[in-house]
Amino acid sequence: MNKDALEISKKVFSNYAPNMSKHKFINSSLYEINLNILKEKFDISHSRGVFTHVADKARAFKILASLAKPGGYIIYGDRNTYGGLQEMLQRYAIYYFVKKLNKKSKIDKVNIDEEIVNIAETLFSSDIDRSHKAIPRTRRAIIFDRWVIQQQDDPTVNEVLSFFEKEGLEYVSSFPSINFLGKGTSTVSKIKNLDALNKGARFVENLWMILNEGELENISSFEVLKDSTNFYKEINIFVHLLRNVKIKNDISINNIIQKINNLKVLSKEAEKIKLVERLKVFFSESEEFIKTLKTTKNLENLRKKIDNFKILFKGYAGVRHVDYVAYKPK
Ligand SMILES: C[S@@+](CC[C@H](N)C(=O)[O-])C[C@H]1O[C@@H](n2cnc3c(N)ncnc32)[C@H](O)[C@@H]1O
């Protein structure tokens, strides 16, 4: 963390902390904290939007959990894999254009951050606008956080629940709620009911792909999807193909199109669901997006397509984030 950021943190913190002298700031990677003196010292340990950027999430979570006292709480939040799919499609497109417009030797040697910033602004300025409106920070900071930093690997809700289990924690609640589909905001669930939570989590993860207004939408009818085993299998393959895409990855466009086509067929399984129409639109727009990538060298052409989409890249910023509370038993 840079020194300015640390000073700003202290200033903000001092507005809320009655006695600043009792608080200590540690400027360190979470892997390098001296845990001997901090272990089980806190009523609450908290991390938000960080593990997405680290490779060994299980290790990071172990550290976070170790900081809370028995009888204390862990508050943890990150984006989830399925909700991050659109960001990964955007990332794939940006990196694809970087590779299409530049010689490989340039990509390897020259700093391409500025090129990524320009492509991101041309293609996704509306999405950046939404994000900017939701959380005030510079557009550049948004672009760096999302696409320039090539380590964005969102955990699945089930992965997070498995971290809880491994560390002996009990799930308390989450926002948005991962156990009761369509019930809107956070609801305290039965502790230890991991099986129900794991199943509920599947809906939540998929919903983020197609909701434009997040929790404000009526999503109860989506529950029928619980029988669509094949749909989940295919969507799982698709999101994991694109999870944590980097410039050096060579995932072919045809491979992506083939996966989308599997999903277009399978989404018929869910015919009864009101929202299935949206799923269909989501997958056909994804296909159109990827196909246009292949056929055009012109960023503006692709931008025109994006502007006409109804679902893809039209969700409002932040809905794909899930905050969880876990309890550490005494
Ligand atoms: C998306 S920001 C989240 C910032 C803040 N927690 C919030 O919610 O606004 C990601 C943060 O993760 C931090 N980060 C990435 N890897 C880290 C590591 N190994 N140890 C500690 N922090 C890390 C970065 O410095 C960055 O500030």
The ligand as an ORCA input file, in Angstrom:
! r2SCAN-3c Opt
* xyz 0 1
  C     -10.478     -4.083     -4.540
  S      -9.367     -3.425     -3.347
  C     -10.337     -3.544     -1.894
  C      -9.989     -2.458     -0.932
  C     -10.877     -2.350      0.346
  N     -10.806     -3.537      1.159
  C     -12.302     -2.012     -0.001
  O     -13.199     -2.838      0.221
  O     -12.538     -0.922     -0.513
  C      -8.169     -4.726     -3.252
  C      -7.066     -4.492     -2.211
  O      -6.387     -5.733     -2.002
  C      -5.069     -5.433     -1.589
  N      -4.239     -6.651     -1.694
  C      -3.981     -7.405     -2.791
  N      -3.166     -8.436     -2.470
  C      -2.906     -8.351     -1.133
  C      -2.129     -9.134     -0.215
  N      -1.433    -10.201     -0.593
  N      -2.112     -8.745      1.083
  C      -2.795     -7.658      1.507
  N      -3.556     -6.884      0.674
  C      -3.598     -7.222     -0.631
  C      -4.679     -4.325     -2.549
  O      -3.618     -3.564     -2.020
  C      -5.982     -3.505     -2.649
  O      -5.967     -2.439     -1.757
*
